[in-house]
């Protein structure tokens, strides 16, 4: 039996229900790789470890020596960038363009202003009240990426935060690369942004979609859903994860670029399935920020999605399966 | 529990007989003209499964 992958190349369906996985922590989140061929697990893990080390060196805003942070010394002048940073920037600009700036990579300074200025594991859970100036952030249109010349121009004073899209883009990239190299089915999960490539297990890749998140391996404390995907990607964005307090205010990591403040909308968690993890992530992040109109927006785009209100009520659109577990 | 979210909602406060009703209508931000995201790539829809999950999608 054969199927066609998102790349259009023929793939076989895995004949064994036995899948083989490895999980660890890297780039400030939980990493998991699953393969359909046990003999390839070690190689697959090693490839992903290398990919993530390179991603961190290129794109981290928590490392002074990263290529991203060294960009700031260019003070608004065109600067040569490597292919990884260029790819991550391209992914971020895709998100900004397709959401009319709701997913904006220029929120780095705003993110720092509310306290997320280091790897999240070391962000103090409590802190004093903040004085935050509410301002309109979107400066993404001022970023110029000349891919032919490998030149990137970022306005002076702007700090980029690629966290919204870089993990998902990296999951897509690594899943495809590893599946091609090892000729097996591969699932890559980077903090819940999931990409699959290559051979498809019987019935698809079974995934638990969890609403309230802290440690994804922790017991469920919100409505969950178990679904299977066959191609592309799946992403979940939530205001319930990566939270901290400053004064009496609860902060989280999804900022509304129009205010520079944590999004304060209808949904606490949105999960989206799309043709890639990147596009799923763009849609799920934008949906958190857009609030009430997100359900009809996702439905019109034909993106299967599961949205959970701050009260825990679930709505699904565009063919997302009915809830089968609680 | 599924939640139905209309793009516009009206609420009627029907008073006692002989008292004029007050109708409150609010319209949410109707995005019918919002074509943003139209190039986001769709895939095949997820399916239900009883197979134990091999990964978790959760913001973390």
Interface residues (C-beta under 8 A of the other chain):
Chain A: X6 X17 X19 X21 X29 X30 X32 X34 X98 X99 X100 X102 X187 X189 X191 X192 X193 X194 X203 X204 X205 X206 X207 X208 X209 X210 X211 X212 X213 X214 X215 X216 X217 X226 X227 X228 X229 X230 X231 X232 X233 X234 X235 X236 X237 X238 X240 X241 X242 X269 X271 X273 X274 X275 X276 X279 X282 X283 X286 X292 X293 X295 X296 X297 X300 X301 X302 X303 X304 X309 X313 X314 X315 X316 X318 X319 X320 X321 X322 X324
Chain B: X1 X2 X3 X4 X5 X7 X28 X29 X30 X31 X34 X36 X37 X38 X39 X40 X41 X42 X43 X44 X45 X46 X47 X48 X49 X50 X51 X52 X53 X54 X55 X56 X57 X58 X59 X60
